[in-house]
Amino acid sequence: EIIHAQARGERGECRGVVHIAALAPEIIENRAHHVVRGAERDGQAPLHERIGAIARRTGMRVLGPNTEGFFNVAGAVAANFSIVVEDEAGAVTRDLQDRDGVSIISHSGGLGFGLYSRARRMHLHVRHVVTTGNEADVEALEIIDHLVREGRSRAIMMFLEGFRRPQDFARVAAAAAEASVPLVVMKVGRSDASRRAAISHTGHLTGAET
């Protein structure tokens, strides 16, 4: 039991299909056949590569590692550990469940949920907050593409350190323009200091053109 919520310690204790799980890195492979989507946190490069290989081999989608999780406000799913969400998740969800709004995508968990907190103080309606961390599997561009196609985000705000496949950004941006969804991008990594921070944070090779 974790904070009065039922927890499962072994793979065999899970009955049926698990749609989302917060997993410790060392048990991801053992849980892969049970999990449809997962989130985990660990910053070690070899483990990061193993997690990506497991996701590709099993079809399990993994958000992270090194992520603060996500908040699907409209769907009432708060799969994160952000203190910003803890005290207001219920009220926000009831208020925004059927509304269009802005969505926030961020490589940084702290900045992603910081933007959410600022948006709430400005009375902006937020539908999704997704922090992608090191992106062993799920990438920011995939999420942006999905939100554009979903058609409920009036604008998408992004804090990004780089793209694994930057050539895909033109396609996603064109789809957003066609759908009249503004993409507001804060791109870091133009200075030497920010490039060093990005490499140590998510491993992205950054620069003015990446």
C-alpha positions in Angstrom: 0.0 0.0 0.0 1.4 3.4 -1.0 -0.4 6.5 0.5 -3.6 4.5 1.1 -3.6 3.1 -2.5 -3.3 -0.6 -3.3 0.1 -1.5 -4.8 1.2 -4.7 -6.5 4.8 -6.0 -5.8 4.9 -8.9 -8.2 4.0 -9.5 -11.8 1.7 -12.4 -10.9 -0.4 -10.2 -8.6 -1.7 -8.2 -11.5 -4.9 -9.5 -13.0 -6.1 -8.6 -16.5 -4.6 -5.9 -18.6 -3.0 -2.9 -16.9 -3.6 0.3 -19.0 -1.1 2.5 -17.2 1.5 1.9 -14.6 4.3 3.7 -12.8 7.2 1.2 -12.8 10.6 0.9 -11.2 13.2 0.5 -13.9 14.4 -3.0 -12.8 10.9 -4.5 -13.2 9.9 -3.0 -16.6 11.0 -6.0 -18.6 9.2 -8.4 -16.2 6.0 -6.4 -16.4 6.1 -5.8 -20.2 3.5 -8.4 -21.1 1.0 -6.9 -18.6 1.4 -3.2 -19.5 -0.1 -1.2 -22.3 1.5 2.1 -21.4 4.0 2.8 -18.7 6.1 5.5 -17.0 9.4 5.2 -15.1 12.2 7.3 -13.8 16.0 6.7 -14.0 18.7 8.7 -15.6 21.4 6.1 -16.4 22.3 5.9 -20.1 22.7 2.0 -20.3 19.3 1.5 -18.6 17.8 4.1 -20.9 18.9 2.1 -23.9 17.6 -1.1 -22.4 14.2 0.5 -21.7 14.0 1.7 -25.4 14.8 -1.8 -26.6 12.2 -3.4 -24.4 9.6 -0.9 -25.6 10.4 -1.7 -29.3 10.4 -5.4 -28.7 7.2 -5.7 -26.7 5.1 -2.8 -28.0 4.7 -1.4 -24.5 4.8 2.4 -24.7 7.1 4.0 -22.1 7.1 7.7 -21.0 10.5 8.6 -19.7 12.8 7.9 -18.1 13.6 11.0 -16.0 10.0 12.3 -16.3 7.6 13.9 -13.9 4.7 12.1 -15.7 1.6 13.6 -17.2 -1.8 15.1 -16.4 -4.7 14.5 -18.6 -7.0 17.1 -17.2 -9.9 16.3 -19.5 -9.7 12.6 -18.8 -9.1 12.9 -15.0 -5.8 11.0 -15.1 -3.1 12.5 -12.9 -0.1 10.1 -13.5 2.5 12.4 -12.0 4.1 13.4 -8.7 3.8 17.1 -9.1 2.8 19.1 -6.0 1.2 21.6 -8.4 -1.5 19.1 -9.3 -2.0 17.4 -5.9 -4.3 20.0 -4.3 -6.4 21.0 -7.2 -6.7 18.0 -9.5 -10.4 17.2 -8.7 -11.7 20.8 -9.0 -9.7 21.4 -12.2 -11.0 18.2 -13.8 -14.6 18.9 -13.1 -14.2 22.4 -14.4 -12.4 21.5 -17.7 -13.5 18.0 -18.6 -15.7 19.1 -21.6 -13.7 22.3 -22.6 -11.2 22.9 -25.2 -8.0 24.5 -23.9 -4.2 24.7 -24.2 -1.9 21.8 -23.8 1.7 21.8 -22.5 4.5 19.5 -23.7 7.9 19.7 -22.0 11.1 17.7 -21.7 11.5 19.1 -18.2 9.0 18.0 -15.6 9.6 21.0 -13.3 9.2 23.5 -16.1 6.2 21.7 -17.7 4.2 21.7 -14.5 5.5 25.2 -13.7 3.9 26.4 -17.0 0.7 24.6 -15.9 0.8 26.5 -12.6 1.3 29.8 -14.4 -1.4 29.0 -16.9 -3.9 28.3 -14.1 -3.0 31.6 -12.3 -3.8 33.3 -15.6 -7.1 31.5 -15.8 -6.1 29.6 -19.0 -7.9 26.3 -19.5 -5.4 23.4 -19.7 -6.3 20.0 -21.2 -3.0 18.1 -21.1 0.4 18.4 -19.5 3.0 15.8 -20.7 6.6 15.8 -19.6 8.7 13.4 -21.7 12.1 13.4 -20.0 14.8 11.3 -21.8 12.4 9.9 -24.4 13.6 6.3 -24.5 10.4 5.5 -26.3 7.6 8.1 -26.5 8.7 11.4 -28.0 7.4 14.9 -27.7 6.6 15.1 -31.5 4.3 12.0 -31.2 2.3 13.7 -28.5 2.1 17.0 -30.3 0.9 15.1 -33.4 -1.7 13.3 -31.4 -3.0 16.4 -29.8 -3.3 18.2 -33.1 -5.3 15.3 -34.6 -7.5 15.1 -31.4 -8.7 18.6 -32.2 -9.4 19.8 -28.6 -6.2 21.8 -28.0 -6.6 25.4 -29.1 -2.8 26.0 -28.7 0.2 23.8 -27.7 3.0 25.2 -25.5 6.3 23.5 -25.6 9.6 23.6 -23.7 12.0 21.5 -25.7 15.7 20.7 -25.7 15.8 19.1 -29.1 14.2 16.4 -31.3 15.3 12.8 -31.9 14.0 13.2 -35.5 14.0 16.9 -36.2 12.9 16.3 -39.8 9.5 15.3 -38.5 8.9 18.7 -36.9 8.1 20.3 -40.3 5.4 17.7 -40.9 3.8 18.1 -37.5 4.0 21.9 -37.7 2.3 21.8 -41.1 -0.5 19.7 -39.7 -0.9 22.1 -36.8 -1.0 25.1 -39.1 -3.6 23.3 -41.3 -5.7 22.7 -38.1 -5.2 26.3 -36.9 -3.4 25.2 -33.8 -0.6 27.6 -32.8 2.6 25.9 -31.6 4.4 28.1 -29.0 7.9 26.8 -28.7 10.6 27.6 -26.1 13.7 26.0 -27.5 16.8 25.9 -25.3 20.4 25.0 -26.1 21.6 28.1 -28.0 24.3 29.0 -25.4 27.2 26.8 -24.2 25.7 26.7 -20.7 22.3 25.6 -21.9 23.8 23.0 -24.2 25.7 21.5 -21.4 22.5 21.5 -19.2 20.5 19.8 -22.0 23.1 17.0 -22.5 23.2 16.3 -18.8 19.4 16.5 -18.4 17.9 14.5 -21.4 21.0 13.8 -23.5 19.8 15.9 -26.4 22.5 17.4 -28.6 21.3 21.0 -28.9 22.2 24.1 -30.8 20.7 26.9 -32.8 19.5 24.6 -35.6 18.6 21.4 -33.6 
